[in-house]
Amino acid sequence: MDDGICHIKAEFLIPRIVEKPVETVEIVAPAEKEGKPEDAKVDDTSEPPEKKGRMEGNAEEPQGKKKKNRGQNKSRTVPFKEEDGLRLCKSLLDGNLGEDAAKKCTNANCRFSHDLDKFLQLKPKDIDGTCYIYSTKGYCNFGVTCRFAGAHLDENRRNIYPEDFKPDTSMLVSTWLSTDLQHILRKRKYNFNKSTKFVNKFDRLQQEEKNEKAKSIEQENGEAKDDGEQKPEESKPAGAVTDEDVIKLRSAERKRIVFRDKLYLSPLTTVGNLPFRRICKEYGVDITCGEMACAIPIINGAIQEWALTKRHSSEDLFGVQLCGHNPKLVTYAAQIIAEKADVDFIDLNTGCPIDLIFNQGGGSALLRRQNVLKVMVQSCSRLLADYGKEFTVKTRIGIYNNKLIAHEMVPKFEDWGASLITIHGRTKEQRYTKRADWDYLQQCATQAQSVPVFGNGDIFGYEDYEHIRTKCPNIAGVMVGRGALIKPWVFQEIKERKTLDPSSGERFEMLKRYVNYGLEHWGSDTKGVETTRRFLLEWQSFLYRYVPYGLLERPPQRINERPDAYRGRDDLETLMASPNCNDWVKLSEMLLGPVPEGFNFVPKHKANAY
């Protein structure tokens, strides 16, 4: 019976204490009637004011008023922000190098501190443990600013380097956006002639096709004049066609990557960062994809957007997902990523349900702008073919619940040149609620001739995977999203065909590895530590939903099932199951030391869709 409840064994349940309400009479002074008294108590642990969900009742709202969607805490603030004046200039990272150390900085407008002694006095206490970067590379490029600096500073507060020191970036993540490239992009001097050529060509072909259809309709309706004279036939070119750009290049002819039967980690905004993808690679995922990157910031050289194209050496089949509303801009972004970044494929997002993206005409809004979408897919797929890379598409089954259109889009995507089509089994309206419609996904997969179609939605264990592969024989593979966030070892379960029950200690070791990868990725200084902490807490907003297999009364756990309050088999397991943000912060302090003064965390996702 699917009742939406994750049933826990009785011995682990925490009994609910129902307190009887106490009637009180509040006396309000006349001066306080119109406003809140200054000494009123404020619950610091509460979340910021938020919009009521569409399923949440509100007696104060008039009947019939449309309710807002829910899903994110949009009023939240940044958990921690370090002032630039308290950060040390990079010229002093190696420590006390003598009197001329402060003169090494050549930037007259440098906004960072050049007082090493003052910085060391104000620097937070070092975190217990060894420096992961130093232990893996033999040196730490964050020097005295590292929060584990005691492991690699000498008695004179100088950064220690090995005798045969040679800078080695193999353990670090490649940064594709160089200063020179960023300058060229911001000055609008990058050569996009190749992209323009393809977009203009497919725009012209689309217009010619429209004109041909208009003429045929006129002829069928008898609107064309027939004067009884036989018109001379138009001369047609003879011989071989030399313009290869006009020839349709079918996906079957240029497909190089074998996607079929591989496990695909979904591109996950905010939480699908590089350290998380490294964790998933350790558990056996085959295909990884970066977080959704918007085309315009990529073209403008925005550092935060280019960071989403970074790839770790363990990611042997890696792609970048693009989002945009204009064919020319998306093709520009695809060209520069293909030329400057190390990717195997580029994925187009045609399924994002976020209102900000949708209202701009991107994401799932492209499904109702099919002329634009056609030119976008044709241009990008033909462009990337010249670079030996694949162009894939991720979409949803439709925008509206009563109008599913994915089965119509699959043959179009294939004809336009997509190498892989991934379909999320929900509509834009559904967001992440209700069950994914795999019956319909099977119907969609039958519409493809040679291009693999992957399904996405509700895969949470090997039982789900095997059930889907049996039920939907035309589905070429599966993409896993929330299931991997809640339990990343789902890929190992699928490959080993068994359910795993990792102990709290094993799960804590996983978090420790994530933290190490985060320090390597974002830095081991104070800013890097707090950035790592922030993304660890964002991930914990999903991790806490996992219920250990040994506690289940009716295994296995389903992705949308919610358990009653329970305790774990030990204190750490109980802490990991807590839905309270303060307990997540305690977990982070066990790995990254105490939070700084003024630290405040509110998760991005409200977890309304369990």
Secondary structure, DSSP 8 states (H G I E B T S, - for coil): ---SEE-B-GGGB----------------GGGSSS--TT----TTS-------TTS--TTS-TT-------B-TT---S----GGGSB-GGGTTB---GGGGGG---TT--SB--HHHHHHHS----SS--HHHHHHSS-TTGGG-TTGGGSB-TTSBB---TT-----TTS------HHHHHHHHTT-S--HHHHHHHHHHHHHHHHHHHHHHHHHHHHTT-S---S----------S----TTTS---HHHH--S--TT-EEE---TTTS-HHHHHHHHHTT--BEE---EEHHHHHTT-HHHHGGG---TT-SSEEEEEE-S-HHHHHHHHHHHHHHS--SEEEEEE----HHHHHTT-GGGGGG-HHHHHHHHHHHHHHHHHTT-EEEEEEEEESBTTB--HHHHHHHHHHHT-S-EEEEEEETTTTT-S---HHHHHHHHTT-SSS-EEEES---SHHHHHHHHHH-TT--EEEESHHHHH-TTHHHHHHHTS-----HHHHHHHHHHHHHHHHHHH-SSHHHHHHHHHHHHHHHHHHTT---GGGBSSSS--TT-EE-SB--SSHHHHHHT---HHHHHHHHHHHH-S--TT-----SB-----
